[in-house]
Amino acid sequence: MTNKKYLPSVIVLYLNYFLHGIGCSVLGQAVIKDALSASWGVEAMSITAIAAALGLGRLIALPFAGPLSDKLGRRISTAIGGFSYAIYLIGLAMAFNAGGGSGYKIAYICAIVGGIANSFLDTGIYPAVAEIIDKAPGVATMGIKFAISGSQFLLPFFLGIAVGQTAGGMVTYNKLFYAVGIAYLVLMALILFFPLPDTDKKAEKKEGLLQSIKNAHFSAGSIAMILIGFTCTGTFQLWLNCAQNFAKDVAGWAEPQSMQSFYAIGTMIGLVVTALLTSKIKDVRFVMIYPAVCLAMMVVVLMAPSQGMLKAGAFVLGWFGAGGLLQIATSVCNMLFPKIKGTVTALVMIASSLCNYTILTAASSMTPSGVMIMNIVLTGIGVLLGVFVNMNYSKMLAAAESDK
């Protein structure tokens, strides 16, 4: 770390992502879906459409959140993200209380705001921690993933503390929504006053997103690499948001909340092991191997659903689906387009957000078994894309070298 005075700041930045781990996972919990569906009079799986709106919000904000962070500084971007996240979470509690059709609509709008918040946190905090821990930016990024996984591991415990009943006898988790929303407001206030590296320097004039894309040379292999951002996101998002419903409906597991902890443990171990392996194995190999492991695990879960198998599935999907695969895909794309790293990163994240919105929206009207089959098909496509990229990787790298 360049300066110890930034230590309180980096802690606050990581705490934002600790809370984000709750915010991005909470709508995937079966008990939350049951509580919200009871209040609004809808099917539990239809709550998945609210989670999909987070992806829509990211799609809306991604094109301008990054440039705004570069121009106005990390502090402003992070503060906007924290305030927007508070609106999303406190809004969910208000939507629960509203009941009926209006509650569902309020929650959908709030989830879009939550997705916008995610984009601003990403574009503010990722570069901020890399600027603070400038001698080890990879470690700084891993810290973000660990913060998210830590809260996902503790989420079943938080749900147990927050559960309550309304005057009408309905189960509610509003205390959790309010608590995390207020915590975001506190962190927003702190980041406005805590020191951060100077990011207010006037940015050099650069090509816009569309101009960068126009001047780049995309091959079939590089397009396939960007599409992996779509497929790998679908793998872990469908599991995260729908696997607990599969456990209840197909395996007869009444309270599958502990799957979340197995998923988080797998993610944390996956982050460490993957980081160690990337020093010995080419990054591009992971985009083929990791989806293949996820595919095999989901096929086994579908064929032999049981509590033990679902716990194993949660662990494996956490490791091989969420343990850094999207980040590796982004890294490989950056190697293929060294002149437009920011642009190609935006393209991968747009593909990821597009998947989050479209696939989860589709899942909201399907049965849990149907969602599992859809995930198997989508992950299978991801494996094929990974194989294609690996077969053409040498040629793609040669093209990237010639463009330098």
C-alpha positions in Angstrom: 0.0 0.0 0.0 1.4 3.4 -1.0 0.3 5.3 2.1 -1.1 4.2 5.4 -3.5 7.1 5.6 -5.6 5.3 3.0 -6.1 2.3 5.2 -9.5 3.5 6.6 -10.6 4.4 3.1 -9.8 0.9 1.6 -11.7 -0.7 4.5 -14.8 1.4 3.7 -14.5 0.5 0.1 -14.3 -3.2 0.8 -17.3 -2.9 3.2 -19.3 -1.5 0.3 -18.8 -4.9 -1.4 -19.4 -6.8 1.7 -22.9 -5.3 1.7 -23.1 -5.8 -2.1 -22.7 -9.5 -1.5 -26.0 -9.4 0.4 -27.8 -7.1 -2.0 -26.9 -9.2 -5.1 -27.8 -12.5 -3.5 -30.8 -11.8 -1.3 -33.4 -12.1 -4.0 -32.1 -15.6 -4.9 -32.9 -17.0 -1.4 -35.9 -19.3 -1.3 -37.1 -17.8 2.0 -37.0 -14.2 0.6 -38.9 -15.3 -2.5 -41.5 -17.0 -0.4 -42.0 -13.9 1.8 -42.2 -11.5 -1.1 -44.4 -13.8 -3.2 -46.8 -14.1 -0.2 -47.0 -10.4 0.2 -47.5 -9.7 -3.5 -49.7 -12.7 -4.4 -47.4 -14.0 -7.1 -45.4 -17.3 -7.8 -42.1 -17.5 -6.0 -40.2 -18.0 -9.3 -41.6 -14.7 -10.6 -39.4 -12.9 -8.0 -36.5 -13.9 -10.3 -37.6 -11.2 -12.7 -36.9 -8.6 -10.0 -33.3 -10.0 -9.7 -33.1 -9.8 -13.5 -33.8 -6.0 -13.3 -30.5 -5.6 -11.5 -28.9 -6.6 -14.9 -31.1 -4.1 -16.7 -29.9 -1.4 -14.4 -26.3 -2.3 -15.1 -26.9 -2.2 -18.8 -28.4 1.3 -18.5 -25.5 2.7 -16.4 -22.4 0.9 -17.8 -21.9 3.2 -20.9 -21.5 6.3 -18.8 -20.5 5.2 -15.3 -16.9 4.5 -16.2 -16.3 7.9 -18.0 -18.0 9.7 -15.1 -15.7 8.0 -12.6 -12.6 9.0 -14.7 -13.8 12.6 -15.0 -15.3 13.3 -11.5 -13.2 10.9 -9.4 -13.7 7.6 -7.6 -15.3 9.3 -4.5 -18.3 10.7 -6.5 -18.8 7.4 -8.3 -18.7 5.4 -5.1 -21.0 7.8 -3.3 -23.6 7.6 -6.1 -23.4 3.8 -6.0 -23.8 3.7 -2.3 -26.8 6.0 -2.3 -28.5 4.2 -5.1 -28.0 0.8 -3.3 -29.7 2.3 -0.3 -32.6 3.2 -2.4 -32.8 -0.3 -3.8 -32.7 -2.1 -0.4 -34.9 0.3 1.5 -37.2 0.3 -1.5 -37.5 -3.5 -1.3 -38.8 -3.2 2.3 -41.3 -0.5 1.3 -42.4 -2.7 -1.7 -43.0 -5.6 0.7 -45.2 -3.4 2.8 -47.1 -2.1 -0.2 -48.3 -5.6 -1.1 -50.2 -6.6 -4.3 -49.3 -5.4 -7.8 -47.9 -2.1 -6.7 -45.3 -3.7 -4.4 -44.0 -5.8 -7.3 -43.7 -2.8 -9.6 -41.9 -0.8 -6.9 -39.5 -3.6 -6.3 -38.8 -3.9 -10.0 -38.0 -0.2 -10.3 -35.8 -0.3 -7.2 -33.9 -3.3 -8.6 -33.1 -1.3 -11.7 -31.7 1.4 -9.4 -29.7 -1.3 -7.6 -28.2 -2.4 -10.9 -27.2 1.2 -11.6 -25.7 1.3 -8.2 -23.6 -1.8 -9.0 -22.2 -0.1 -12.1 -21.1 3.0 -10.2 -19.6 0.9 -7.3 -17.6 -1.1 -9.9 -16.3 1.9 -11.8 -15.5 3.8 -8.5 -14.1 1.1 -6.2 -12.2 -1.3 -8.6 -9.9 1.5 -9.8 -9.8 3.1 -6.3 -8.5 0.0 -4.5 -6.1 -0.6 -7.4 -4.8 2.9 -7.0 -4.4 2.5 -3.2 -2.8 -1.0 -3.3 -0.9 0.0 -6.5 1.9 -2.6 -6.0 -0.5 -5.5 -6.0 -3.7 -4.5 -8.0 -4.6 -8.2 -8.4 -4.7 -8.7 -4.7 -6.8 -5.5 -4.4 -9.4 -7.1 -6.8 -9.3 -10.4 -5.0 -10.1 -8.5 -1.8 -13.3 -7.3 -3.5 -14.4 -10.8 -4.4 -13.5 -12.0 -0.9 -15.7 -9.3 0.7 -18.6 -10.4 -1.5 -18.1 -14.0 -0.7 -17.8 -13.3 3.0 -21.2 -11.8 3.3 -22.7 -14.5 1.0 -21.4 -17.1 3.4 -23.0 -15.2 6.4 -26.3 -14.5 4.6 -28.2 -17.5 6.0 -27.1 -16.3 9.5 -28.3 -12.7 8.7 -31.6 -14.1 7.5 -32.1 -16.0 10.7 -31.5 -12.8 12.7 -33.7 -10.6 10.6 -36.8 -12.9 10.2 -40.0 -11.5 11.8 -43.7 -11.3 11.3 -46.0 -8.5 10.3 -49.1 -7.6 12.2 -51.0 -9.6 9.7 -48.9 -12.7 10.4 -46.8 -12.7 7.2 -43.1 -13.6 7.4 -40.9 -10.6 6.7 -37.2 -9.9 6.3 -37.5 -6.1 6.2 -35.1 -5.6 9.1 -32.3 -6.9 6.9 -33.3 -4.6 4.0 -33.4 -1.6 6.2 -30.2 -2.4 8.1 -28.1 -2.9 4.9 -29.7 0.2 3.3 -28.9 2.4 6.3 -25.3 0.9 6.4 -24.8 1.9 2.8 -25.8 5.5 3.7 -23.3 5.5 6.5 -20.5 4.2 4.2 -21.5 6.9 1.6 -21.1 9.6 4.3 -17.7 8.2 5.3 -16.3 8.0 1.8 -17.2 11.6 1.2 -14.7 12.6 3.9 -12.1 9.8 4.0 -8.9 10.4 1.9 -8.5 8.8 -1.5 -5.7 9.0 -4.1 -6.1 12.0 -6.4 -8.3 10.9 -9.2 -9.5 14.4 -10.2 -6.8 15.0 -12.8 -8.2 16.0 -16.1 -8.4 12.8 -18.2 -6.8 12.7 -21.6 -9.2 12.8 -24.5 -9.8 9.3 -25.6 -11.9 7.6 -28.2 -15.5 6.9 -27.3 -16.9 3.4 -26.9 -18.4 3.2 -30.4 -15.3 4.7 -32.1 -13.0 2.2 -30.3 -15.2 -0.7 -31.4 -15.2 0.7 -35.0 -11.4 0.8 -35.2 -10.8 -2.6 -33.6 -10.4 -5.9 -35.6 -12.7 -8.5 -34.2 -12.2 -12.1 -35.2 -14.6 -15.0 -34.7 -12.4 -16.1 -31.8 -12.4 -12.7 -30.0 -16.2 -12.5 -30.5 -16.5 -15.9 -28.9 -14.3 -14.7 -26.0 -16.7 -11.8 -25.4 -19.7 -14.1 -25.6 -18.2 -16.2 -22.8 -18.9 -13.2 -20.6 -22.6 -13.9 -21.4 -22.5 -17.7 -20.8 -20.3 -17.8 -17.7 -22.6 -15.2 -16.1 -25.6 -17.3 -16.8 -24.0 -20.3 -15.2 -23.6 -18.8 -11.8 -26.5 -16.4 -11.8 -29.1 -19.1 -12.7 -27.6 -21.3 -9.9 -27.5 -18.4 -7.4 -31.0 -17.3 -8.0 -32.9 -20.6 -8.8 -31.0 -23.6 -7.3 -32.7 -23.2 -3.9 -36.1 -23.5 -5.6 -34.9 -26.6 -7.4 -33.8 -28.0 -4.0 -37.3 -27.4 -2.5 -39.4 -28.5 -5.4 -37.4 -31.4 -6.8 -35.3 -32.7 -3.9 -37.9 -31.9 -1.2 -35.5 -29.9 0.9 -37.7 -27.6 3.0 -35.0 -25.2 4.1 -32.1 -25.0 1.6 -30.6 -21.7 2.8 -27.4 -23.4 3.7 -26.6 -23.9 0.0 -25.7 -20.2 0.0 -22.8 -20.9 2.5 -21.5 -23.9 0.5 -21.6 -21.7 -2.6 -19.7 -18.9 -0.8 -17.0 -21.2 0.6 -16.5 -22.7 -2.9 -16.1 -19.2 -4.3 -13.5 -18.1 -1.7 -11.5 -21.3 -2.1 -11.8 -21.0 -5.9 -10.5 -17.4 -5.8 -7.3 -18.5 -4.0 -6.7 -21.6 -6.0 -7.4 -20.0 -9.3 -5.0 -17.1 -8.4 -2.3 -19.6 -7.7 -3.0 -21.6 -10.8 -2.9 -18.6 -13.2 0.8 -18.3 -12.5 1.4 -21.8 -14.0 -1.5 -22.3 -16.4 -2.6 -20.0 -19.2 -5.7 -17.9 -18.4 -7.4 -19.0 -21.6 -7.4 -22.7 -20.4 -9.8 -21.8 -17.5 -12.5 -20.6 -19.9 -12.8 -24.1 -21.2 -12.1 -26.2 -18.1 -14.1 -24.4 -15.5 -17.4 -24.3 -17.5 -16.9 -28.0 -18.3 -16.7 -28.9 -14.5 -19.9 -26.8 -13.9 -21.7 -28.6 -16.7 -20.8 -32.0 -15.4 -21.9 -31.1 -11.9 -25.3 -29.7 -13.0 -26.0 -32.8 -15.0 -25.3 -35.0 -11.9 -27.5 -32.8 -9.8 -30.4 -33.0 -12.3 -30.1 -36.8 -12.6 -29.6 -37.5 -8.8 -31.1 -34.6 -6.8 -30.5 -34.9 -3.1 -29.5 -32.6 -0.2 -25.9 -33.9 -0.3 -25.7 -33.5 -4.0 -27.1 -30.0 -3.9 -24.6 -29.0 -1.3 -21.8 -30.4 -3.4 -23.3 -28.6 -6.4 -23.4 -25.3 -4.6 -19.7 -25.7 -3.6 -18.6 -26.7 -7.1 -20.6 -23.9 -8.8 -19.2 -21.4 -6.3 -15.7 -22.5 -7.1 -15.8 -23.1 -10.9 -18.7 -20.8 -11.8 -18.1 -17.8 -9.6 -14.5 -18.2 -8.4 -13.0 -15.7 -10.9 -14.1 -17.0 -14.2 -15.7 -13.8 -15.4 -12.6 -11.9 -14.3 -10.4 -14.4 -16.2 -12.5 -13.9 -19.3 -12.1 -10.2 -19.0 -8.3 -10.6 -18.6 -8.0 -12.8 -21.7 -10.0 -10.2 -23.7 -7.6 -7.5 -22.5 -4.7 -9.5 -23.8 -6.4 -9.8 -27.2 -7.1 -6.1 -27.4 -4.1 -4.3 -25.6 -5.0 -0.9 -27.1 -8.6 -0.8 -26.0 -8.7 -2.6 -22.7 -11.3 -0.3 -21.3 -13.6 -0.8 -24.3 -13.3 -4.5 -24.4 -13.9 -4.8 -20.6 -17.0 -2.7 -21.1 -18.1 -5.2 -23.9 -17.6 -8.2 -21.7 -19.5 -6.5 -18.8 -22.3 -5.5 -21.2 -22.6 -9.2 -22.3 -22.6 -10.2 -18.7 -25.3 -7.7 -17.8 -27.4 -8.6 -20.9 -27.3 -12.2 -19.7 -28.3 -11.3 -16.2 -31.4 -9.5 -17.5 -32.5 -11.8 -20.3 -31.8 -15.2 -18.8 -33.2 -14.4 -15.3 -36.3 -12.8 -16.9 -36.8 -16.0 -18.9 -36.2 -18.1 -15.7 -38.9 -16.2 -13.8 -41.6 -17.9 -15.9 -40.1 -21.4 -15.9 -40.2 -24.4 -13.4 -37.0 -24.9 -11.3 -36.3 -28.1 -13.3 -36.7 -26.2 -16.5 -34.2 -23.5 -15.3 -31.7 -26.2 -14.4 -31.9 -27.6 -18.0 -31.6 -24.2 -19.4 -28.5 -23.6 -17.3 -27.0 -26.9 -18.6 -27.6 -25.9 -22.2 -26.2 -22.4 -21.7 -23.1 -23.8 -19.9 -22.7 -26.3 -22.6 -22.6 -23.5 -25.2 -20.0 -21.8 -23.0 -17.8 -25.0 -23.1 -18.0 -25.1 -26.9 -17.0 -21.4 -27.0 -14.1 -22.1 -24.7 -12.9 -25.0 -26.9 -13.2 -22.8 -30.0 -11.2 -20.0 -28.3 -8.5 -22.3 -27.2 -8.2 -23.9 -30.6 -7.6 -20.4 -32.2 -5.8 -18.7 -29.3 -2.3 -18.8 -30.8 -3.6 -17.1 -34.0 -5.5 -14.6 -31.9 -2.5 -13.7 -29.9 -0.4 -13.2 -33.0 -3.0 -10.8 -34.3 -2.9 -8.9 -31.0 0.9 -8.6 -31.2 0.7 -7.2 -34.7 -1.8 -4.6 -33.6 0.5 -3.2 -30.9 
